[in-house]
Amino acid sequence: MNYLLGTDIGTSGTKTVLMDTEGHLIAQDLQEYDILTPRPLWAEQWPDVWLNAAKKSIRNSVEKSGISREKIAGIAISGLYGGSGIPLDENMEPVRPCMIWMDRRADKEAKWVLDHIGEETLQDITYNGADPYYGYTKILWMKRHEPENWEKTKLFLPPNDYVIYKLTGKIAIDYSSAGNIGGIFDMNTRTWSKTLMDQMGIPISMMPQNIVESTDIVGGLTKQAAVELGLYEGMPVIAGGIDCGAANIGLGILESGIYAASIGTSMCAALISDKPVKGKNLIVWPYLYDAKRLSYCFAGANTAGAIVKWFRQTLCQLETEAEKQGGKKAYDVLNEQAAHIPVGSGGLIVLPYFMGERSPIWDSDAKGTIVGLSLAHTKAHLYRAFLEAVAFSLRNAMEATGEDLGETIYIAGGVTKSKLWKQIFADVTGYQVICPLHDVEANMGDVILAGIGTGNLSYDDVKKWQVLDKKIIPNQKNHEKYNAYYQVYKSVYQHLKQDMETLSYITE
């Protein structure tokens, strides 16, 4: 039996799993880190943080498994959306930190594109709009504000492709990573739009010319990389792609018409479709399977799991300290307490816009907000309201597609560790919810991509894997109550939108 590795480079940590070709988890390792936020709404990272974490997690997983390295057939590497991509000089060394998806600094650049190129042209060619989320606006920001770094930059590479380059010496970019850059990728031809790049003054040479499928082998491990990882020289390294897409592959989603949300630090809630959804304020890029035919049409929340992590770190020192002393995990304690709080959290509404917001509202000035507080509320009320806020955000994303989504949605990511949160998602949306059995979905997707790429798996093999848990059925009474709260959730943002913009202006 052969074995496969899957590495996912996330926003707050890099995780590697080693599995056999029957879908059994053999070993895993997680390396955590923080992002850099030098100014409000800025978010970036030095690429060697990702590279070192990837190397360590791969090496540790191999060592923990006890599997002979000769039996490991290959590895696929997925990653967070790296926004601008890593700017590299002529020696392939980083020029500056990578501005990741969460970074919102390029507001003026997005407006420039709308004024000079226009929303209609962007939609016709790229199926996407103009917003600081997109990598091409961040590239324009760097060109305008850091001319010295711009002059040094010869190539932009996404995080996973940078790591693959460091391990193999080969340069490539997969279709999902290319498409997610936005306004310079032609979704009709599935290649770079020279027309738009010329209009924006971005040389096409700054983009990798080798655009590959997520199952393609980019290259083999170099001798040095093999030594560092405890593997063998020449071991195939497969392209992988954007991590939320890999998570869907890990759920076994290989066809159109399925709606799935990957919810970790952020949320990507998508319809997989062979007819791309245009003009709905969604983000659209090629899917990781059958990339020239299928599209990933999603709404993306900047802060989903991130706001719950913020809550724990900022307001739950007692719970986290007890966990450090050997007690229950802080999240488990909070979930147990919140489970006794009724639907609606005693009249609390939280807007989860802690770093502005992406699709479908596209508002860099949107702010995290708590409405309805009274002296009767407890920490448990607040915590449940934070969980409900992310569920409301998912429902808003689902409605934005304007498509019939059936009766069932898939949800993957760290949120699935909470039984309470999964039920809240079902109750708020009114949909049956299916989650994975194990919290390795993006990595499992990588393993599947590695297996297909090396010929050790077929999609028929993957369909036999037992990766999904039982369906979670919505409580209809709870759903009806949540309908009223959801309307308030949307209304609160509309009423505060202008004040949020003013607050951004006077805070600068």
PEBEL-V224466 format. One record per pair of residues at least 12 apart in sequence whose ideal C-beta (glycine too) atoms are under 10 Angstrom apart, sorted by the first residue. I is the first residue (numbers start at 1). GAP is how many residues later the second one is. If there is no record, write none. Layout:
# PEBEL-V224466
i->[I;I]
gap->[GAP;GAP]
This chain:
# PEBEL-V224466
i->[1;1;1;1;1;1;1;1;2;2;2;2;2;2;2;2;2;2;2;2;2;3;3;3;3;3;3;3;3;3;3;3;3;3;3;3;3;3;3;3;3;4;4;4;4;4;4;4;4;4;4;4;4;4;4;4;4;4;4;4;4;4;4;4;4;4;5;5;5;5;5;5;5;5;5;5;5;5;5;5;5;5;5;5;5;5;5;5;5;5;5;5;6;6;6;6;6;6;6;6;6;6;6;6;6;6;6;6;6;6;6;6;6;6;6;6;6;6;7;7;7;7;7;7;7;7;7;7;7;7;7;7;7;7;7;7;7;7;7;7;7;8;8;8;8;8;8;8;8;8;8;8;8;8;8;8;8;8;8;8;8;8;8;9;9;9;9;9;9;9;9;9;9;9;9;9;9;9;9;9;9;9;9;9;9;10;10;10;10;10;10;10;10;10;10;10;10;10;10;10;11;11;11;11;11;11;11;11;11;11;11;11;11;11;11;11;11;11;12;12;12;12;12;12;12;12;12;12;12;12;13;13;13;13;13;13;13;13;13;14;14;14;14;14;14;14;14;14;14;14;14;14;14;14;14;14;14;14;14;15;15;15;15;15;15;15;15;15;15;15;15;15;15;15;16;16;16;16;16;16;16;16;16;16;16;16;16;16;16;16;16;16;16;16;16;17;17;17;17;17;17;17;17;17;17;17;17;17;18;18;18;18;18;18;18;18;18;18;18;19;19;19;19;19;19;19;19;19;19;20;20;20;20;20;21;21;21;21;21;21;21;21;21;22;22;22;22;22;23;23;23;23;23;23;23;23;23;23;23;23;24;24;25;25;25;25;25;25;25;26;26;26;26;26;26;27;27;27;27;27;27;27;27;28;28;28;28;28;28;28;28;28;29;29;29;29;29;29;29;29;29;29;29;30;30;30;30;30;30;31;31;31;31;31;31;31;31;31;31;32;33;33;33;33;33;34;35;35;35;35;35;35;35;35;36;36;36;36;36;37;37;37;38;39;39;40;40;40;40;40;40;40;41;41;41;41;41;41;41;41;41;41;41;41;42;42;42;42;42;42;42;42;43;43;43;43;43;43;43;43;43;43;43;43;44;44;44;44;44;44;44;44;44;44;44;44;45;45;45;45;45;45;45;45;45;45;46;46;46;46;46;47;47;47;47;47;47;47;47;47;47;47;47;47;47;48;48;48;48;48;49;49;49;50;50;50;50;50;50;50;50;50;50;51;51;51;51;51;51;51;52;53;54;54;54;54;54;54;54;54;54;54;54;55;55;55;55;55;55;56;56;57;57;58;58;58;58;58;58;58;58;58;59;59;59;59;60;60;61;61;61;61;62;62;62;62;63;63;68;69;69;69;69;69;69;70;70;70;72;72;72;72;72;72;72;73;73;73;73;73;73;73;73;73;74;74;74;74;74;74;74;74;74;74;74;74;74;74;74;74;74;75;75;75;75;75;75;75;75;75;75;75;75;75;75;75;75;76;76;76;76;76;76;76;76;76;76;76;76;76;76;76;76;76;76;76;76;76;76;76;76;76;76;76;76;77;77;77;77;77;77;77;77;77;77;77;77;77;77;77;77;77;77;78;78;78;78;78;78;78;78;78;78;78;78;78;78;78;78;78;78;78;78;78;78;78;78;79;79;79;79;79;79;79;79;79;79;79;79;79;79;79;80;80;80;80;80;80;80;80;80;80;80;80;80;80;81;81;81;81;81;81;81;81;81;81;81;81;81;81;81;81;81;81;81;81;81;82;82;82;82;82;82;82;82;82;82;82;82;82;82;82;82;82;83;83;83;83;83;83;83;83;83;83;83;83;83;83;83;83;83;83;83;83;83;84;84;84;84;84;84;84;84;84;84;84;84;84;84;84;84;84;84;84;84;84;85;85;85;85;85;85;85;85;85;85;85;85;85;85;85;85;85;85;85;85;85;85;86;86;86;86;86;86;86;86;86;86;86;86;87;87;87;87;87;87;87;87;87;87;87;87;87;87;88;88;88;88;88;88;88;88;88;88;89;89;89;89;89;89;90;90;90;90;91;92;92;92;92;92;92;92;92;93;94;94;94;95;95;95;95;95;95;95;95;95;95;95;96;96;96;96;96;96;96;98;98;98;98;98;98;98;99;99;99;99;99;99;99;100;100;100;101;101;101;101;101;101;101;101;101;101;101;101;101;101;101;102;102;102;102;102;102;102;102;102;102;102;103;103;103;103;103;103;103;103;103;104;104;104;104;104;104;104;104;104;104;104;104;104;104;105;105;105;105;105;105;105;106;106;106;106;106;106;106;106;106;106;106;106;106;106;106;106;107;107;107;107;107;107;107;107;108;108;108;108;108;108;109;109;109;109;109;109;109;109;109;109;109;109;109;109;109;110;110;110;110;110;110;110;110;110;110;110;110;110;110;110;111;111;111;111;112;112;112;112;112;113;113;113;113;113;113;113;113;113;113;113;113;114;114;114;115;116;116;117;117;117;117;117;117;118;119;120;121;121;121;121;121;122;122;122;122;122;122;122;123;123;123;123;124;124;124;124;125;125;125;125;125;125;125;125;125;125;126;126;126;126;126;126;126;126;126;126;126;126;126;126;127;127;127;127;127;127;127;127;127;127;127;127;127;127;127;127;128;128;128;128;128;128;128;128;128;128;128;128;128;128;129;129;129;129;129;129;129;129;129;130;130;130;131;131;131;131;131;131;131;131;131;131;131;132;132;132;132;133;133;133;133;133;133;133;133;133;133;133;134;134;134;134;134;134;134;134;135;135;135;135;135;135;135;135;135;135;136;136;136;136;136;136;136;136;136;136;136;136;137;137;137;137;138;138;138;139;139;139;139;139;139;139;139;139;139;139;139;140;140;140;140;142;143;143;143;144;150;153;153;154;154;154;155;155;155;155;155;155;156;156;156;156;156;156;157;157;157;157;157;157;158;158;158;158;158;158;158;158;158;158;158;159;159;160;160;160;160;160;160;160;160;160;160;161;161;161;161;161;161;161;161;161;161;161;163;163;163;164;164;164;164;164;164;165;165;165;165;166;166;166;166;167;167;167;167;167;167;167;167;167;167;167;167;167;168;168;168;168;168;168;168;168;168;168;168;169;169;169;169;169;169;169;170;170;170;170;170;170;170;170;171;171;171;171;171;172;172;172;172;172;172;172;172;172;172;172;173;173;173;173;173;173;173;173;173;173;174;174;174;174;174;174;174;174;174;174;174;174;174;174;174;174;174;174;174;175;175;175;175;175;175;175;175;175;175;175;175;175;175;175;175;175;175;175;176;176;176;176;176;176;176;176;176;176;176;176;176;176;176;176;176;176;177;177;177;177;177;177;177;177;177;177;177;177;178;178;178;178;178;178;178;178;178;178;178;179;179;179;179;179;179;179;179;179;179;179;180;180;180;180;180;180;180;180;180;180;180;181;181;182;182;182;182;183;183;183;183;183;184;184;184;184;184;184;184;184;184;185;185;185;185;185;185;187;187;187;187;187;187;188;189;190;190;190;190;190;190;191;191;191;191;192;192;192;192;192;192;210;211;211;211;212;212;212;212;212;213;213;213;213;213;213;213;213;213;213;213;213;214;214;214;214;214;214;214;214;214;214;214;214;214;214;214;214;214;214;214;214;215;215;215;215;215;215;215;215;215;215;215;215;215;215;215;215;215;216;216;216;216;216;216;216;217;217;217;217;217;217;217;217;218;218;218;218;218;218;219;219;219;219;219;219;220;220;220;220;220;220;221;221;221;221;221;222;222;225;235;236;236;236;236;236;237;237;238;238;238;238;238;238;238;238;239;239;239;239;240;240;240;240;240;240;240;241;241;241;241;241;241;241;241;241;241;242;242;242;242;242;242;242;242;243;243;243;243;243;243;243;243;243;243;244;244;244;244;244;244;244;244;244;244;244;244;244;244;244;244;244;244;244;245;245;245;245;245;245;245;245;245;245;245;245;245;245;245;245;245;246;246;246;246;246;246;246;246;246;246;246;246;247;247;247;247;247;247;247;247;247;247;247;247;247;247;247;247;247;247;247;248;248;248;248;248;248;248;248;248;248;248;248;248;248;248;248;249;249;249;249;249;249;249;249;249;249;249;249;249;249;250;250;250;250;250;250;250;250;250;250;250;250;250;250;250;250;250;251;251;251;251;251;251;251;251;251;251;251;252;252;252;252;252;252;252;252;252;252;252;252;252;253;253;253;253;253;253;253;253;253;254;254;254;254;254;254;254;254;254;254;255;255;255;255;255;255;256;256;256;256;256;256;256;256;256;256;257;257;257;257;257;257;257;257;257;258;258;258;258;258;258;258;258;258;259;259;259;259;259;259;259;259;259;259;259;259;259;259;259;259;259;259;260;260;260;260;260;260;260;260;260;261;261;261;261;261;261;261;261;261;261;261;261;261;261;261;261;261;261;262;262;262;262;262;262;262;262;262;262;262;262;263;263;263;263;263;263;263;263;263;263;263;263;263;263;263;264;264;264;264;264;264;264;264;264;264;264;265;265;265;265;265;265;265;265;265;265;265;266;266;266;266;266;266;266;266;266;266;267;267;267;267;267;267;267;267;267;267;267;267;267;267;267;267;267;267;268;268;268;268;268;268;268;268;268;268;268;268;269;269;269;269;269;269;269;269;269;269;269;269;269;269;269;269;269;269;269;270;270;270;270;270;270;270;270;270;270;270;270;270;270;271;271;271;271;271;271;271;271;271;271;271;271;271;271;271;272;272;272;272;272;272;272;272;272;272;273;273;273;273;273;273;273;273;274;274;274;274;274;275;275;275;275;276;276;276;276;277;277;277;277;277;277;277;278;278;279;280;280;280;280;280;280;280;280;280;281;281;281;281;281;281;281;282;282;282;282;282;282;282;282;282;282;282;282;282;283;283;283;283;283;283;283;283;283;284;284;284;284;285;285;288;288;288;288;289;289;289;289;289;297;297;297;297;298;298;298;298;298;298;299;299;299;299;299;299;299;299;299;299;299;299;299;299;300;300;300;300;300;300;301;301;301;301;301;301;301;301;301;301;301;301;301;301;301;302;302;302;302;302;302;302;302;302;302;302;303;303;303;303;303;303;303;303;303;303;303;304;304;304;304;304;304;304;304;304;304;305;305;305;305;305;306;306;306;306;307;307;307;307;307;307;307;307;307;307;307;307;308;308;308;308;308;308;308;308;308;308;308;308;309;309;310;310;310;311;311;311;311;311;311;311;311;311;311;312;312;312;312;312;312;312;313;315;315;315;315;315;316;316;316;316;316;316;317;318;318;318;319;319;319;319;319;319;320;329;331;331;331;331;331;332;332;333;333;334;334;334;334;334;334;334;334;334;335;335;335;335;335;335;335;335;335;336;336;337;337;337;337;337;337;337;338;338;338;338;338;338;338;338;338;338;338;338;338;338;338;339;339;339;339;339;339;339;340;340;341;341;341;341;341;341;341;341;341;341;341;342;342;342;342;343;343;343;343;343;343;343;343;343;343;343;343;343;343;344;344;344;344;344;344;344;344;344;344;344;345;345;345;345;345;345;345;345;345;345;345;345;345;345;346;346;346;346;346;346;346;346;346;346;346;347;347;347;347;347;347;347;347;347;347;348;348;348;348;348;348;348;348;348;348;348;348;348;348;349;349;349;349;349;349;349;349;349;349;349;349;349;349;349;349;350;350;350;350;350;350;350;350;350;350;350;350;350;350;350;350;350;351;351;351;351;351;351;351;351;351;351;351;351;351;351;351;352;352;352;352;352;352;352;352;352;352;352;353;353;353;353;353;353;353;353;353;353;354;354;354;354;355;355;356;356;356;357;357;357;358;359;359;359;360;360;360;360;360;360;360;361;361;361;361;361;361;361;363;363;363;363;363;364;364;364;365;365;365;365;365;365;365;365;365;365;366;366;366;366;366;366;367;367;367;367;367;367;367;367;367;368;368;369;369;369;369;369;369;370;370;370;370;371;371;371;371;371;371;372;372;372;373;383;384;384;384;385;386;387;387;387;387;387;387;387;387;388;388;388;388;388;388;388;388;388;389;389;390;390;390;390;390;391;391;391;391;391;391;391;391;391;391;391;391;391;391;392;392;392;392;392;392;392;392;392;393;393;394;394;394;394;394;394;394;394;395;395;395;395;395;395;395;395;395;395;396;396;396;396;397;398;398;398;399;399;399;405;405;406;406;407;407;407;407;407;408;408;408;408;408;408;409;409;409;409;409;409;409;410;410;410;410;410;410;410;411;411;411;411;411;411;411;411;411;411;412;412;412;412;412;412;412;412;412;412;412;413;413;413;413;413;414;414;415;415;416;416;416;416;416;416;416;416;416;416;417;417;419;422;422;422;422;423;423;423;423;423;424;424;424;424;424;425;425;426;426;426;426;426;426;426;427;427;427;427;427;427;427;427;427;427;427;428;428;428;428;428;428;428;428;428;429;429;429;429;430;430;430;430;430;430;430;430;431;431;431;431;431;432;432;432;432;433;433;433;433;433;434;434;434;434;434;435;435;435;435;435;435;436;436;436;437;437;437;437;437;437;438;438;440;441;444;444;444;445;447;447;448;448;448;448]
gap->[19;20;21;23;66;70;72;455;18;19;65;68;69;70;71;72;449;452;453;454;455;15;16;17;18;21;23;24;59;62;64;65;66;68;69;70;71;444;447;448;453;13;14;15;16;17;22;67;68;69;70;71;72;232;234;442;443;444;445;446;447;448;449;450;452;453;12;13;14;21;22;52;53;56;57;60;62;67;68;69;70;71;72;224;226;230;232;233;438;441;442;445;12;13;22;52;55;68;69;70;71;72;232;234;240;243;244;434;436;437;438;439;440;441;442;443;444;445;22;46;47;48;50;51;54;68;69;70;71;72;153;156;157;160;230;233;435;436;439;440;443;22;46;49;68;69;70;71;72;152;232;235;238;239;242;256;432;433;434;435;436;437;438;22;36;38;40;41;42;44;45;48;68;69;70;71;73;149;150;151;153;154;231;234;433;20;21;22;23;40;43;68;69;70;149;233;254;255;404;432;22;23;24;32;34;68;69;70;89;90;91;148;232;253;254;255;294;295;18;20;21;22;23;68;252;253;293;294;297;402;17;18;19;20;21;40;44;251;252;15;16;17;18;19;35;36;37;38;39;40;41;42;43;44;63;65;66;145;149;13;14;15;16;17;38;39;42;46;228;424;425;427;428;431;12;13;14;15;37;38;39;40;41;42;43;44;45;46;48;59;61;213;424;427;430;12;13;40;44;48;233;421;423;425;426;427;429;430;40;43;44;46;47;48;49;54;57;425;429;46;421;424;425;427;428;429;431;432;446;45;47;51;427;436;52;426;430;433;435;436;440;441;444;435;439;442;443;444;415;421;424;425;428;434;438;439;441;442;443;444;441;442;40;412;413;415;418;419;422;35;36;38;39;40;41;33;34;35;36;37;38;39;40;29;32;33;36;37;410;411;412;415;24;27;28;29;30;31;32;33;34;35;36;23;26;27;30;31;413;18;19;21;22;23;24;25;26;27;29;21;12;16;17;19;20;15;14;45;62;65;67;68;230;271;13;61;62;64;67;65;66;318;59;64;66;64;65;315;316;464;467;468;61;62;63;64;66;91;261;314;315;323;324;463;55;57;58;60;61;62;63;313;40;54;55;56;57;58;59;60;61;62;259;312;38;39;40;52;53;54;55;56;58;59;61;94;35;37;38;41;52;53;54;55;58;114;40;48;50;51;52;35;38;39;40;41;46;47;50;51;110;112;115;116;119;38;45;46;114;118;48;49;110;29;30;32;36;48;109;110;112;113;116;43;108;111;112;114;115;116;111;110;21;23;25;105;106;108;109;110;112;113;175;108;111;112;170;173;174;172;173;172;386;17;19;105;109;167;170;171;172;173;169;170;171;172;169;170;14;168;169;382;13;167;168;169;166;167;164;157;160;161;162;163;166;161;162;165;157;158;159;160;163;164;378;162;163;377;378;380;381;382;383;384;143;146;147;157;161;162;163;164;373;375;376;377;378;379;380;381;382;89;92;146;154;156;160;161;162;163;165;371;372;374;375;378;379;84;88;98;138;139;140;141;142;160;161;162;163;164;165;170;173;212;367;369;370;371;372;373;374;375;376;377;378;82;83;84;85;86;87;90;141;160;161;162;163;164;166;169;369;372;373;81;82;96;98;99;136;160;161;162;163;164;165;166;167;168;169;171;172;210;364;365;367;368;371;79;80;81;82;83;84;85;98;161;162;163;164;167;363;367;18;20;21;22;78;79;80;162;163;164;184;185;186;362;19;20;21;52;53;54;77;78;95;96;99;100;161;162;163;164;185;187;202;204;219;16;17;18;19;53;56;74;75;76;77;78;79;80;95;98;99;160;15;16;17;18;19;20;23;49;50;51;52;53;54;55;56;73;75;76;97;98;99;12;13;14;15;16;17;19;22;50;51;52;53;54;55;56;57;58;69;72;74;97;13;14;15;50;51;53;54;68;70;71;72;73;74;76;77;88;92;93;96;121;122;123;12;13;67;69;70;71;72;73;75;76;77;79;12;51;52;55;59;62;63;65;66;67;68;69;70;119;64;65;66;67;68;69;74;77;83;118;60;62;63;64;65;66;62;63;64;65;63;62;63;65;70;73;74;77;79;59;59;63;68;47;51;53;54;55;56;57;58;59;60;61;46;50;52;53;54;56;57;37;40;58;59;60;61;64;33;36;38;39;40;42;43;35;38;59;31;32;33;34;37;79;141;164;165;167;182;199;201;254;257;30;31;163;164;200;201;204;252;253;254;256;29;30;32;34;35;38;199;252;253;27;28;29;33;34;198;251;252;253;254;259;260;261;262;27;32;33;36;37;40;259;24;25;26;27;28;29;30;31;32;33;34;35;36;38;39;258;24;25;30;34;249;257;258;397;24;29;32;33;36;37;21;22;23;25;27;28;29;30;31;32;33;34;35;36;91;19;20;21;22;23;24;26;27;28;30;31;72;73;252;254;19;20;21;26;18;25;28;32;88;16;17;18;21;23;24;27;69;70;83;86;87;15;16;17;15;83;84;13;66;78;79;82;83;12;160;159;62;72;74;75;78;12;14;60;61;62;71;74;64;155;156;161;62;63;64;154;58;59;60;61;62;63;64;68;70;71;53;55;56;57;58;59;60;61;62;67;70;152;158;159;52;55;58;59;60;61;149;150;151;152;155;156;157;158;168;170;51;52;53;54;55;57;59;150;153;154;155;156;157;231;53;54;150;152;153;154;155;230;233;52;53;232;51;52;150;152;225;226;227;228;231;232;233;224;226;230;232;47;49;150;167;169;223;224;225;226;229;231;46;47;48;49;50;51;149;224;21;23;42;43;45;46;47;48;49;50;20;45;46;47;48;49;57;60;61;64;66;71;44;45;46;63;18;43;44;14;17;42;43;44;45;58;61;62;63;67;68;43;60;61;62;14;57;58;59;57;56;50;53;49;51;52;16;50;51;52;53;54;17;25;46;50;51;52;14;15;16;20;50;51;15;16;18;19;20;22;23;50;82;83;84;18;84;13;14;17;79;80;81;82;83;86;286;12;13;16;17;47;49;51;57;78;79;80;62;74;77;54;55;73;74;75;76;43;53;54;72;56;58;59;62;51;52;53;54;55;57;58;59;61;62;64;68;70;49;50;51;52;53;54;57;66;67;68;69;49;50;51;52;53;55;56;40;42;47;48;49;50;52;67;37;38;39;47;48;36;37;38;39;40;44;45;46;47;65;67;19;34;35;36;37;38;39;45;66;68;34;36;37;38;39;40;41;42;44;64;65;66;67;68;71;112;114;117;275;12;15;16;36;37;38;39;41;64;66;67;70;110;111;112;113;115;116;117;37;38;63;64;65;66;67;68;69;70;109;110;111;112;113;115;119;120;31;34;35;37;62;63;64;65;68;108;109;111;12;13;14;29;30;33;34;63;107;108;113;32;62;63;104;105;106;107;108;112;116;117;61;62;64;65;103;104;105;106;116;118;120;26;104;14;101;102;103;13;14;16;17;19;12;13;14;15;16;18;20;22;23;12;22;26;99;100;101;89;91;97;98;99;108;88;103;21;95;96;101;102;103;13;16;18;20;12;14;15;16;17;19;29;28;75;80;26;27;29;79;241;25;26;28;73;75;76;77;78;79;236;239;240;24;25;26;27;28;31;32;35;72;73;74;75;76;77;231;232;234;235;238;239;23;24;25;26;34;73;74;75;76;233;234;235;236;237;238;239;242;20;22;23;24;233;236;237;19;20;21;22;233;236;237;238;18;19;20;21;22;235;15;16;17;18;19;20;12;13;14;15;16;17;12;13;14;15;16;12;15;12;219;214;217;218;219;220;213;216;208;209;211;212;213;214;215;216;49;210;211;214;48;202;205;206;209;210;213;44;45;46;47;48;50;55;204;205;208;20;26;43;44;45;46;54;200;19;21;25;45;170;198;199;200;202;203;16;17;18;19;20;22;23;24;25;26;44;52;54;56;168;169;197;198;201;15;17;23;25;27;40;41;42;43;44;46;49;51;53;197;200;204;16;42;166;195;196;197;198;199;200;201;202;203;13;14;15;16;17;21;41;163;164;165;166;189;193;194;195;196;197;198;199;12;13;14;20;22;24;39;40;41;48;50;162;164;193;194;197;38;39;40;192;193;195;196;197;198;199;200;203;210;213;12;162;186;188;190;191;192;193;194;195;196;197;198;199;212;215;217;159;160;161;183;184;185;190;193;194;216;217;158;184;189;192;193;196;207;210;211;212;213;215;216;17;19;34;35;36;41;157;159;192;18;33;34;35;36;40;194;205;208;209;17;19;34;35;39;204;15;16;17;18;19;31;34;37;38;39;14;15;16;17;18;146;147;148;149;12;13;14;15;147;148;150;151;152;12;13;14;38;39;138;139;142;144;145;146;147;149;150;151;152;170;172;12;36;38;149;150;151;152;174;181;37;38;40;43;129;132;133;136;137;148;149;150;151;152;154;164;168;172;36;38;42;148;149;150;151;152;153;179;180;183;38;41;42;127;128;130;131;148;149;150;151;152;153;158;162;40;41;42;45;148;149;150;151;175;177;178;36;37;38;39;40;41;42;43;44;148;149;34;35;36;37;38;39;40;89;92;147;31;32;33;34;35;36;37;38;39;85;91;123;126;127;130;144;146;148;15;28;30;31;32;33;36;90;91;129;144;145;13;28;29;30;31;32;35;90;91;124;125;126;127;128;129;131;132;140;142;12;13;14;15;17;25;26;27;28;29;30;127;131;140;13;24;25;26;27;28;126;127;129;130;131;132;133;134;138;15;16;17;18;22;23;24;25;26;138;14;20;21;22;23;24;128;130;13;16;19;20;21;19;20;22;128;18;19;20;21;18;20;21;123;124;125;126;17;19;123;17;19;79;80;119;120;121;122;123;18;77;78;79;80;81;119;13;14;15;16;17;18;76;77;78;115;118;119;120;13;14;15;16;17;75;76;77;79;12;13;14;75;12;13;157;158;160;161;156;159;160;163;170;62;103;104;106;60;61;62;99;102;103;58;59;60;61;62;63;94;95;97;98;99;100;101;102;57;58;59;60;93;97;51;52;53;54;56;57;58;59;60;88;89;92;93;95;96;50;51;52;53;54;55;56;57;62;64;91;49;50;51;52;53;54;55;65;86;87;90;48;50;85;86;87;89;90;109;110;111;85;108;109;110;116;46;48;49;84;43;44;45;46;47;48;61;79;80;82;83;86;23;26;44;75;78;79;81;82;106;107;110;113;22;105;44;58;76;19;20;23;39;68;71;72;74;75;76;17;18;19;21;22;71;74;17;19;64;67;68;71;14;15;17;18;63;67;13;12;15;61;12;13;14;15;18;60;13;88;52;83;86;87;90;85;86;47;50;45;46;48;49;50;52;53;84;86;45;48;49;52;82;83;84;85;86;44;84;41;42;43;44;46;47;83;40;41;42;43;44;45;46;47;48;49;50;80;82;83;86;41;45;79;80;81;84;85;40;44;36;37;39;40;41;42;43;44;46;47;79;39;42;136;139;41;45;81;84;85;132;134;135;136;137;138;139;141;142;28;37;40;41;44;134;137;138;140;141;144;27;32;33;35;36;37;38;39;40;41;42;43;44;140;26;27;28;30;31;32;34;35;36;38;39;24;25;26;27;29;30;34;38;138;141;22;23;24;25;26;29;33;34;36;37;38;40;41;137;20;21;22;23;36;39;40;43;136;137;139;140;141;142;143;144;18;19;20;21;22;32;34;35;36;37;38;39;40;42;43;139;142;15;16;17;18;19;20;38;41;42;138;139;141;142;145;149;14;16;17;34;36;37;38;39;40;41;137;12;13;14;15;16;36;40;140;143;147;12;13;14;15;12;13;12;144;148;36;39;136;39;37;38;41;33;36;37;38;39;40;41;32;35;39;129;132;133;136;130;134;137;138;141;136;137;140;132;133;134;135;136;137;138;139;140;142;127;130;131;134;135;138;126;129;130;132;133;134;136;137;140;18;21;20;123;124;127;130;131;12;15;16;19;14;117;118;121;124;125;13;116;120;12;37;36;37;40;100;35;28;31;33;34;36;37;38;41;33;36;37;39;40;94;97;98;101;39;100;25;31;34;35;38;20;24;30;31;32;33;34;35;36;37;38;91;95;98;32;36;37;90;93;94;96;97;98;35;96;15;17;21;30;31;34;35;37;30;33;34;35;36;87;88;91;94;95;90;93;94;97;32;31;32;33;30;87;91;24;26;25;26;23;24;25;64;67;23;24;25;26;63;64;16;17;20;22;23;24;25;21;23;24;25;26;31;58;14;15;18;20;22;23;24;25;30;61;22;23;24;27;28;29;30;32;33;55;56;22;23;26;28;29;25;27;20;24;17;18;19;20;21;22;23;25;53;56;18;22;53;12;13;47;50;49;50;51;52;55;48;50;51;54;58;47;49;45;46;47;48;49;52;53;45;46;47;48;49;50;51;52;53;54;55;46;50;51;53;54;55;57;58;61;45;50;53;57;44;45;46;48;49;50;52;53;40;41;42;43;48;39;40;41;42;36;38;39;40;41;34;35;36;37;38;32;33;34;35;36;37;31;32;33;28;29;30;31;32;33;29;31;27;26;18;21;23;17;15;18;13;14;17;19]
